[in-house]
């Protein structure tokens, strides 16, 4: 059978469905459909034209329609499509499906699917194995983006499917923010489709709305598995790129000879009944309507109805008398470029001002600056918890809190970068930074740089030796790492590294579980083993080293790339070249 999602408008009940007659009793399944959606595919077969007959799944179909009526939106339903024409096979499928029902727990499915993915199975493989659509598998795997507690709330039915689907798009930090609202009885907690606006700081902006070239956009884009759309994760970065693109489109119309181009305020609708068509050569205008979701609609060759009536009476347009700019676009361009050249020439003699300006750009961003925060994405909850609880992260968070207080930002803000909410934007923050002494400014710059330093990059291999980073002083071995070491040769090398060659040789034939247990005992000093202090895996040291000759250690490869760079033994002091 072919598996696909089909619009409810293209589905009808087949006469061979064993439940075709009579009113469907939805009392039993409606709560689960309302909470989880339709998980088990309907069995359908092609009918006339684009229609499909439901052979099995009538109650799920009617329950989905009932939920759609409650929520005001309809989602396509997962369907298994049979070959057309065979009534016996269709009846048999209806009987089997209704005798042996399956109502899987989606969180349990996620746990199983995740294990299969780690074993090398693709979502397509899993879909074929379990008789699901690939989209259903991806929806289930998306639960892995959630904090364990959110998955637990979903499993218990404390939050619904619509809320969970939006939370799968959120970072772990944003999920924690949402949980704080969920736990506060005095605060409204956004759920369902309201949650999307909360997550994206307003209306979500689809990628299709962009007028600019996505190849030049360095911001983050989030894929919505459930609506089959992609959205901009940071609306501020989107608008920083979209606004100049809109202006460029408008300028293109002006250069093409249109007498006037009107860009309507964002969210204002162009009402055709308030305008009349008018050719360009007769003074027709172009109106650009920009929606809150970022889409831009171009209405070429219109004038307002009022203006059309004035023209009929031979009266001059009041808009032309009052709105015509003093300078043309080319004159303004000339003025802007000369003033820009003069200001930046003076800026090179004021490095302290330039540094504050750079920090302001890094925090707020602009149409020319797009700074991304390292979100420290972990491939498992165990890794995320290990990093969150380490001494280095606690030290950084403590200093970040001090910087947030110094700048007057929200003390509960997750980052300094993008944490400024003043009405004057980057200019307002720049003026605030001018009031800080140099040592305080450097503290701000260090935090912003730390938040935007890419994990796993070659810079880490340069900075570690330069800063004298000693992993043994800040890192403690934990089960999160040991449980990840599954390779037989590698765990043997780690055992020799921790317990010595003699112990490794005597346990060469032991299982990986036994070897990990010995390593754990040596690191904790339990079960008669002498405690090993200050051990750091060779991959984590500076510089990193591989245990085997097989390669495949990215940190080692990165370190080898920069090994030839001349690095000063200590950080250079900050000073002006003047």
N, C-alpha and C positions, 0 to 999 in steps of 0.2 A: 504494500500500500504506500501511496505517496502521502507524506505528512506536510501540512501547511496550515496557516491561519487564514480563515475565510470570514468576510464581513457577514454579520447576522442578516443583513438585507438580502443576501443571496442564498439563504437557507430556508428550507421548508420541511415539514414532517412527511416522511414517506409512508405510503399505505402499508408497507410490509413491516413497519415498526410495531413490535408487539405491544407498545404502549400508545399506538396512534390514536385509539379511541378513548374518549373520556377526558376529563379535566385532570391535568397533572397535579399531583400532591407535592408541593414544594416545601412543606414545613420542615422536613428532615434535612434537606440539602441546602436550603436558602441561606442559613447562617454561615455555612462553610464557603459557599460561593461568594457571599458578601465579604467574608474575611480574607479568603485566599484566591478567589477567582476560579475559573475552570482549569483544573489541573489535568484531568484525563481527557484525551481527545474524543470528540464525537466521531462516530463512524458514518460517513456519508458516501453517496455515489452521484455522479453527474446526472442532471436532469436536462430540461430544455435550455438551450443557449448557455447563459452563465450561471444557472441555478444548480443547487445541490440539494438532494433529498437526505434527510437525517434518518439513517437506518437504526441507529442506536444512540441515545443521548437526548431524548426529548425533554426530560426533566431538567437536565443541565442547561439546555437551550432556553427553556422558559424561565429558569432561575436567573440566567445571565441577562435576559431581557428585563426582568423585574428589577435587578440591581442597576441596570443601565438607566431605567426610568427614574429610579431614586436619585442617582448621581448626575443625571443629565448628560451622560456621555456613553458611547458604545464602543467596546473593544472587539476586534476580530476574535473568533473562537478557534482553538486548535482542533483540527479535523484530520482523520485518516480517510483517504479517498479510495473507495473500492472501484473495481472495474464496473462499467455500466451494464445493466440488462439482466444480470443473474439474480432472480428473485429468491431462489433457494439459498444461495450463498448469503444474500443479504439477510434473510430471515434467520439463518443459522448464526450469523454474526450478532444479530439483535438478541437472540436467546443467550448466547455465551456471555455477552457483555452484561446482560441484566442478571444472570445467575451468579456470575463471579465478579463482584464489584471490587474496585481498588480505590482507596482514598489515601494516598501517600502523605506522610508528614514532610513538608517541603524542607524543613531544616535537616531532617534525617537524610533526605535525598542529597542536600548540599554536602553533608559530611561524607556520604558515599561517593558522590561525583568528584569531590575534591581529591579523595584518595586515588580515584581512577586517573585524574589529570596528572597527579604526581607520578603515576606509573606510565605516563606517556600517552594516555588516551586523549583524543581531541573531542570537542563538543559534538562534532558530527558523528564520531564513533559511538559516543554515549547515547546520542539520540536514536541511532539505528538499533542499538542493543536493547534499550528500554522502551522502544516504541513511542518516543516523544518527538516533537519538532526541535530543531536546533535552537530556535528562539526560546523554547521552554527551558532547555538545558542552560542556556546563557543566563536566563532570568534566575534560575536556581543558583548557579555559580556566582552570580552577582551578590548573593547573600554573604559571600566571603569578604566583601568590602565593609561589612558591618562589625561593630564592636560586639563581643560575646553577649553582653547584657541586652542589646537591642534584639539579637537573634532569640534570646530567651523570652523577651516580651512578646515577640511575634509568635513563637511556638505556643505560648500560653494563651494567645488570643487577646493580649492587652493592647496591641496596636494592630491596625488592619494592613491589608496588602498594599493599598495605595500609599500609605505612609512609608512602609518599608521600601517600596520601589523608589521613592524620592530620596530616601536616606542612603541608598546604595550609590548615589551620585555624590555624596558628601565626603569630605575628608574626615579623618578620625577626630581632628580637633573640632570640626563643625558638629560631628555627631555628639561629642561630649557637651558642647554648648546646648544642643537640643535636649539631651538627657537632663541637664540642669533645669531647663524649663519644664520638662515632663515631671520632675520630682517636686517642683514648686507648686503647691496648691493655689497660691495667690497670683500665679502668672499664667497668661494664655499661652498654650503650647500649640504651635501650628502643626496641623496634621493633613493627610491627604494631599490634594492638589494645591492647598494653600502653602504647603511646605516648600514647593518649588520656588515660589517668590521669596520666601524667607531665606532659603539656601543661597540664592543668587543675588540677594540684596535688592530685589525688585522683580520685574517681569523677566522671565528667562528669555535669552536671546538665541535663536537657532542660527547655526552656521550659514544656512542659506540666505540669511539677511545681509551678509557682508557684501559691501560694494568693493572692498579692497581685495587684493590678491592674498589668498590664504597662505601662499608659499612664503610671503614676507611676514606673516603673523607669528610671533614667537610665544604668544600666550597659550594657556592650557585650554584644551577643548575636551568636554565630557561627552561620552556616548551614552545616549538613553536607550537601553536595550528594550524598553517596554513601549516606547513610542516610535522606535526606529528613527530617531532624530539625534543630531549632535548639537550641543549647546556650548556657548562660551562660558567657561568657569568664572571668569572675572569680567563683569559687565563694564567696569571702569576702563579696563584695557580695551574692550571692544569699542566703546564709544570714543576712546582716544584715537583709534584707527579709523572708525567709521565717520566721525565728524569731518576730518580733512577730505575723506573720499567723497562725502556729500558735497562739500564746497567745490571740489574738483569737477564733479558732475555739473554743478550749477555754472561754474566758469566755462565749461565746455559748451553749454547751451548759449551763454553770452557770446562766446567766440563764434558760434554758428549763426549769429545774427538775431537771436531772440531779443526783443527790446527790454524784457524784464523777466527775471527768474525769482520766484517767491518760495522761500523755504518755510513751510508752516511750522509752528512750534511743535515739539515732540508730543505725540498723542492727539493732536488736533486733526480731525477728519476733514477731508476735502469733500464738500457736498456739491454734487453735480447740479442739483436743482437751484443752487444759488449762483451758478455760473452759466455762461453761454459760450458756444464754440466761436472762435475767432482766429482767422489765419494769421500766420506770423507777419506777413507783409502788411496786414491791416492793424498791427499792434497787439496781436495775441500774445499772451504770457505763458510761461511754464510754471506750474505749481508742483512742488515736491512735498508730499505728505509722508511724514516719518512716524511710524507707530512706536509704541512703548517697547515692542519686541525687536525694534531695530529695522524692520522692513521699510523700504523706501519705494513709494509709488510715484510715477512720473505722469503728470497730466499736462499734455502739450496742447497749446492753442486754445486758451480760455481767457475770458475776462469776466469780472463779476457782473451780475444782472444789473446792479445799480449803474455801473460804468457803461454798460451797453445802452441803458435808457438815456444817460447823459449824452452819449455820442449821437443818439438819434435826435436829441434836441439841439445838437451842435455845441454843447457845453464842454469846456476843458475838464479833464479829470482832476479832482482835488488831490488825489494821490500823487499825480505827476507834479503838482505845485509844491506839495509839502514833503514828499518822501525822496525826491531825486537827490542822490548823494552829492556832496560838495566836490569830492574827488572820484575819479574813475578807478576801476580795479588796477590798471597798470600804474597809475600814479601812486596808489597805496602800496603796491609791490615795491616800487622804487624807494619810497620813504622807509618802508619796513627793512629792506636790505641794507640801506645805508646806516640806519640807526643801530641795527644788529651788528654791523661791522665795527662801528665806533665803540659800542659797549663791550664787545668781547676783546677788542684791542686793549681797553683799560683793565679788563678782568685779569689779563696775564700778569699784571703788576700787583695783584692782590690775591696771592695763593690762599690766604686764610679765608677770604670771602668765597673763592672758588671751591674750596673744600666743603664749606657749609652748603653751597649750592648743589654740589654733587650728592651730599647726604640727603638733602631735601628731595632731589629727583629720585634717588634710590627708594625713599620711603613712600612718596606719593605717586611717582610716575608721571609721564607726560606723553604727548603724541609722538615724541622721539625716544622716550625711555620706556622700556617694558621689562621690569624686574620680576623674576619668578622666585617664589619662596621654596626652599628645599623642604618638601613635605614628609621626608623620611618614611617613605612607604615601605612597610614590612610585608614579607610574603606570608607571615603567619602571626597569629595573636601572641604566641610565645616569644617571638623575636621582638615584636612591638613592646611587650611588657618588659622584656629584658633591657631594652634601650631606655625606656621611660624611667626605669628604676635605677639606672646606673649613676655613679657619682658625677661623671662629667655632665650629664644632662641636668642633674640637680644644680650643679654649679652655674651652668649657663642660664637656667631658668631664674635663679636668684638674681643674677646680674641683669637679666632682661627686665625683671620686675622693678629694679632700681631705675633703669633707663626709662621705662614707661612712666614712672612717677616723676622723674626729672623733666620729661617733656610734657607732662600734664595729659597724657593719653589715658584711655580707659585702663585702669589697673588690672582688670580681668581679661584684657585683650590677649589673644594667643601669640601675637607677634608685634614687633615695633614696625616692621615693614607693612605698609598699607594701614597703619593704625591711626593715621591723622584724619580727623573728621571735621576740621575747621571749614568755615564757609568760604574762605579765601583760597583754598587749595594750596598748591605748592608755594605760592607767594607768601601766604600766611605762615606756613611752616618755616620758610627761609628767614623771615623776619624774626621768628622765635629763636632759630638757631644762631642768629647773629648776636643774641644776648648771652649765649653760653661761652664760658672760658674754654680755651683749647683742650685742656685735659678732659672736661666733661663732653666736649664734642667728639673726642676720640673714643670715649666709652660708647657713645651712640653709634659711631661708625663701626666699631668692632662688633656690636650686636647685630647690626644690619648686615654686615658682611658674613657673620656666622649663620644668620638665617637664610642667606642666599648663596651659601657655599655648596656646590654640588657634591653629593656623596658619591664615592667611587671614582672621582675624577683624578687626573694626573696632578692637579694642584694639591691634593691631600698628601701625595708622595713628596712634594716639594716642601710643603708647610710642616709636616711632621718632624723631619730632621732639623729644619730651620728653627722651629720653636722648642726643640728638645723634648718633644712629647714622649713620655714613658708610659706605655700601656700597662705595665705591671703596677703602677701607682694608682691607676684610676679604674682598672677593670678587674672583675672577679669572675672566675669560671662558674658557669651555671648549666643547668640541665638543658636550657634552650639550645645551647651550642652542642653539647655532647649528644643529645638525642638526634641531632641533624647529621652526625657523622655516621654514614651507613656503608661507605666503601671499605672493603676488607683490608686492602693494602694500607689505606690511609689510617684506619683505626689502629692498625699494628704499629705504624710509625709514631702515632700520637702516644701509644702505650710506652714505646721505647723512650720517647722524649720525656715522659712524666715519671715512669717507674724504672727506667734503665733497660739496657739491652738484655740483661740476664732474665728479667721478669718477662720481657716481650718474647724471648726465645722459648721459655718454658711454657708459655701460653699461646704459642703460634697456632695450634690446632683448635683453640677455643673459639666459641662463637663470638660474634660482634657484641652481643649483649653482655657476655662475661667480661670481655675486654673493656667495654665502657664502664662496667661495674668496678673493675680494678682501678681504672683511671679516676673514677669518682671517689673511691676510697682513699687514693693517694692525695687527692686535692683536699679532702675533708679530714684526713687522719683517722678514719674509722676502720673497723674490722682488722685491727692489728697493723695497719699500714702507717709508715712514717709520713707525716703531713708535708707536702711539697708547697713551699711558699714562692710567690712571685712568678708562677708559670704563666706564660703567654704563648698561644699557638703561633707557630712561625709565620703564618699568613698575616697575623695581626700586628706583628712587631714592625718597627721602623729601622731599617728597610725590611720589607716582607721577603720571606723565603719559602719555596715550595718544599713539600716533604718527599715528593717523588720526581722522577724525570719525565713524567707524562705531560706536564704542562697543564693549561686550563685553569690557572689561578690569575684572575684579572688584576688583583693588586700587584702581583709580581710583574706582570706584563707592563702595567702602568709605571711602576718604579724603574723598570729597565729603560723605558722610553726617555725618562728625564735624568737617568744616571749620569749623563755626560754634562749636565748643566752645572755651572760654577755657582755654588750656593754659599753665601756668607755664613759664618758660624753663629752669628747672632743677628736679630732683626735690626735693620738700619734705623736710626732715629729719624723722626719726621722733621724736616726742615725745609725752608724756602731756598730755591736755587739762587734767588737774588742775594 
